[in-house]
Amino acid sequence: MKMQNKPQRHRDTEKGILHKELTNRIIASAIEVHRTLGPGLLESAYEECFCHELYTQGISFERQKPLPLKYKEINLDCGYRMDIVVDNMVIVELKCVDKITVVHEAQVLTYLRLSHIKVGLIINFYTDVLKNGIKRLVL
């Protein structure tokens, strides 16, 4: 009798991908921006166009949303801001870098933990094919 290894499942796949439809719409909006502009611009230009695309698609979002930090009983205003929060369910961190690094991932994971939001997307517009510049993170 041949033993089969049971495949490991990511937490996301146990009951389907969390916020799959919404993240697909977000990614489609980012692809439209990248298809129109291409790589090589500043992050601020992509943010402006991406927000316009979300708006025209009827997707609710907040731009540059403040993220307060609480240390014990002290509320700190450190100036942390999340690039875009979509429908209070997905944090979108926009980048224009050579590659997404562990520092970028740690940043988004920290934002997820502090905001109590479960899903984050890092979208790096500095790539020839945008799908290669997208990283999905789940807390």
Sequence and secondary structure as in RCSB ss.txt:
>XXXX:A:sequence
MKMQNKPQRHRDTEKGILHKELTNRIIASAIEVHRTLGPGLLESAYEECFCHELYTQGISFERQKPLPLKYKEIN
LDCGYRMDIVVDNMVIVELKCVDKITVVHEAQVLTYLRLSHIKVGLIINFYTDVLKNGIKRLVL
>XXXX:A:secstr
          GGGSSS TTHHHHHHHHHHHHHHHHHH S S HHHHHHHHHHHHHHTT  EEEEEE  EEETTEE
E    EEEEEETTTEEEEEE SSS  HHHHHHHHHHHHHHT  EEEEEE SSSSGGGGEEEEE 
